[in-house]
């Protein structure tokens, strides 16, 4: 072992941290996209009704340059917001389940140097079946002072995760007769934040899980 060698638990920690950094940047980008979209909302802006003449245009619809500009800008922002929403959704899920995967492997006695997540044809993360919706409470983390917050975050992610799994072709849960579309859409919107919160706490949980290993190696 040389001074430049990176221990498996260090590279594993870096792997989870990288997932967290990706989710954090995606969340920031999504928030910025939401703000940009709201700025060009017709509910907030008053279009100027002035018109222009377009020679040769046979349309009976008047040409209002301010309307056209606002519509084009707003449409572009909406598309960008959706792309950033999809990115945040995927990055947050990767963070949550990647951190959970790392904890499971360490508690099972393995020494993975990196988080292992699959990749779908469309580029999104493929969540392993064993991690969805999320693993049950980790009994080995009972002594950790953050265990209660971790369990609360897990329960919230589990509550939102069934619909998310259905939409992302991970699972096919039974849809109850009381299924309500507006509530379901709210749950989908809330999923990335719940996954991000779970990932943050799970990252701390991984640090606790690796305490003995670090002490053994003097790290």
C-alpha positions as MATLAB code, in Angstrom:
seq = 'XXXXXXXXXXXXXXXXXXXXXXXXXXXXXXXXXXXXXXXXXXXXXXXXXXXXXXXXXXXXXXXXXXXXXXXXXXXXXXXXXXXXXXXXXXXXXXXXXXXXXXXXXXXXXXXXXXXXXXXXXXXXXXXXXXXXXXXXXXXXXXXXXXXXXXXXXXXXXXXXXXXXXXXXXXXXXXXXXXXXXXXXXXXXXXXXXXXXXXXXXXXXXXXXXXXXXXXXXXX';
ca = [
       0.000    0.000    0.000;
       1.567    3.284   -1.116;
       0.828    6.792    0.049;
      -1.039    7.486   -3.173;
      -3.320    4.455   -2.842;
      -6.950    5.318   -2.165;
      -8.697    2.968    0.232;
     -11.995    1.500   -0.937;
     -13.984    3.319    1.756;
     -12.531    6.663    0.681;
     -13.402    6.191   -2.978;
     -16.850    4.895   -1.984;
     -17.421    8.020    0.110;
     -16.258   10.180   -2.799;
     -18.639    8.295   -5.095;
     -21.638    9.107   -2.896;
     -20.465   12.705   -2.494;
     -20.294   13.054   -6.282;
     -23.895   11.850   -6.558;
     -24.837   14.443   -3.958;
     -23.012   17.213   -5.807;
     -24.800   16.270   -9.031;
     -28.190   16.372   -7.306;
     -27.374   19.695   -5.650;
     -26.382   21.320   -8.943;
     -29.474   19.910  -10.654;
     -31.689   21.264   -7.873;
     -30.118   24.723   -8.181;
     -30.563   24.662  -11.956;
     -34.180   23.592  -11.603;
     -34.932   26.360   -9.097;
     -33.362   28.908  -11.451;
     -35.388   27.575  -14.383;
     -38.587   27.819  -12.357;
     -37.805   31.436  -11.477;
     -37.059   32.295  -15.112;
     -40.327   30.723  -16.256;
     -42.318   32.594  -13.628;
     -40.742   35.872  -14.698;
     -42.234   35.510  -18.182;
     -45.657   34.313  -17.055;
     -48.598   36.043  -18.710;
     -50.182   36.113  -15.265;
     -47.478   38.539  -14.136;
     -46.746   40.519  -17.294;
     -49.093   42.866  -19.119;
     -48.636   42.491  -22.896;
     -48.617   45.672  -24.948;
     -51.460   45.380  -27.458;
     -49.776   47.306  -30.254;
     -49.850   45.589  -33.639;
     -47.706   45.568  -36.767;
     -48.513   44.967  -40.411;
     -46.841   42.053  -42.159;
     -47.011   42.476  -45.961;
     -48.274   39.375  -47.724;
     -49.600   37.781  -44.516;
     -53.114   36.438  -45.215;
     -53.863   35.545  -41.598;
     -56.721   37.381  -39.943;
     -54.985   37.118  -36.576;
     -53.320   40.447  -35.719;
     -49.550   40.437  -35.282;
     -48.627   41.729  -31.843;
     -44.810   41.779  -31.442;
     -44.796   41.906  -27.656;
     -47.181   38.942  -27.411;
     -45.056   36.942  -29.853;
     -41.864   37.691  -27.968;
     -43.326   36.803  -24.574;
     -44.851   33.596  -25.913;
     -41.601   32.481  -27.560;
     -39.536   33.276  -24.467;
     -42.024   31.626  -22.153;
     -42.217   28.510  -24.310;
     -38.427   28.238  -24.323;
     -38.282   28.644  -20.545;
     -40.973   25.997  -20.063;
     -39.004   23.508  -22.140;
     -35.824   24.293  -20.211;
     -37.648   24.015  -16.878;
     -38.928   20.570  -17.830;
     -35.437   19.424  -18.816;
     -34.048   20.662  -15.496;
     -36.943   19.032  -13.620;
     -36.148   15.705  -15.286;
     -32.444   16.135  -14.520;
     -33.128   16.928  -10.862;
     -35.540   14.012  -10.573;
     -32.940   11.599  -11.949;
     -29.978   13.035  -10.031;
     -31.848   13.068   -6.718;
     -32.966    9.470   -7.205;
     -29.398    8.440   -8.016;
     -28.163   10.159   -4.869;
     -30.765    8.581   -2.580;
     -30.483    5.061   -3.884;
     -26.745    5.239   -4.492;
     -26.139    6.158   -0.863;
     -28.537    3.433    0.293;
     -26.749    0.917   -1.933;
     -23.409    1.839   -0.383;
     -24.754    1.434    3.157;
     -26.292   -1.942    2.342;
     -23.065   -3.256    0.839;
     -20.922   -2.130    3.766;
     -23.332   -3.571    6.336;
     -23.326   -6.840    4.398;
     -19.549   -7.034    4.774;
     -18.587   -5.994    1.247;
     -15.933   -3.451    0.300;
     -17.213   -1.701   -2.852;
     -14.845    1.010   -4.108;
     -17.635    2.773   -6.019;
     -21.422    3.048   -6.056;
     -22.945    0.765   -8.671;
     -26.003    2.064  -10.535;
     -27.303    0.931  -13.895;
     -28.023    3.183  -16.854;
     -31.180    3.132  -18.983;
     -31.136    3.602  -22.771;
     -32.396    7.170  -22.303;
     -29.452    7.961  -20.030;
     -31.363    7.955  -16.732;
     -30.167    6.022  -13.704;
     -31.495    2.486  -13.368;
     -32.347    1.835   -9.729;
     -31.664   -1.754   -8.545;
     -34.813   -3.630   -7.534;
     -33.490   -4.260   -4.041;
     -33.384   -0.521   -3.352;
     -36.919    0.338   -4.291;
     -38.861    1.936   -2.833;
     -36.128    2.111   -0.172;
     -34.564   -0.499    2.081;
     -36.242   -1.078    5.442;
     -34.723    0.487    8.540;
     -31.056   -0.356    9.008;
     -30.868   -1.931   12.470;
     -27.107   -1.426   12.564;
     -27.724    2.335   12.564;
     -29.821    2.297   15.754;
     -26.913    3.678   17.875;
     -26.458    6.618   15.471;
     -27.948    9.884   16.740;
     -29.270   10.667   13.278;
     -31.201    7.414   12.983;
     -34.610    8.957   13.709;
     -34.217   11.652   11.038;
     -33.011    8.989    8.624;
     -36.062    6.839    9.281;
     -38.413    9.809    8.841;
     -36.787   10.648    5.507;
     -37.061    7.010    4.466;
     -40.773    6.903    5.281;
     -41.430   10.066    3.281;
     -39.512    8.733    0.285;
     -41.371    5.453    0.537;
     -44.698    7.310    0.582;
     -43.856    9.121   -2.641;
     -41.869    6.381   -4.293;
     -44.574    3.996   -5.454;
     -46.010    6.398   -8.013;
     -42.510    7.477   -9.065;
     -41.592    3.834   -9.678;
     -44.726    3.347  -11.747;
     -44.043    6.413  -13.917;
     -40.400    5.429  -14.415;
     -41.160    1.777  -15.279;
     -39.447    0.438  -12.169;
     -42.465   -1.193  -10.621;
     -46.153   -1.728  -11.375;
     -48.017   -1.119   -8.132;
     -51.748   -1.605   -7.823;
     -53.455    1.733   -8.449;
     -56.269    2.119   -5.883;
     -59.821    3.018   -6.859;
     -59.378    6.251   -4.901;
     -56.532    7.325   -7.214;
     -56.571   11.111   -7.574;
     -54.562   12.607  -10.437;
     -53.921   16.073   -8.882;
     -52.608   14.437   -5.694;
     -50.469   12.088   -7.767;
     -48.925   14.992   -9.673;
     -48.148   16.734   -6.379;
     -46.450   13.570   -5.170;
     -44.351   13.397   -8.330;
     -43.309   17.030   -7.890;
     -42.366   16.359   -4.258;
     -40.318   13.236   -5.009;
     -36.983   14.873   -5.973;
     -36.816   16.961   -2.793;
     -37.656   13.907   -0.685;
     -34.994   11.863   -2.470;
     -32.424   14.639   -2.070;
     -33.148   14.924    1.669;
     -32.893   11.165    2.062;
     -29.606   11.151    0.156;
     -28.125   13.851    2.382;
     -28.979   11.978    5.569;
     -27.917    8.659    4.034;
     -24.521   10.174    3.249;
     -24.079   10.949    6.949;
     -25.314    7.451    7.744;
     -22.622    6.007    5.490;
     -19.992    8.007    7.370;
     -21.242    6.461   10.621;
     -21.266    3.006    9.049;
     -17.614    3.393    8.051;
     -16.367    4.697   11.420;
     -14.921    1.375   12.586;
     -13.339    0.737    9.180;
     -11.658    4.146    9.193;
     -10.365    3.625   12.723;
      -8.902    0.275   11.751;
      -6.965    1.967    8.966;
      -6.102    5.031   10.986;
      -8.034    7.339    8.655;
];
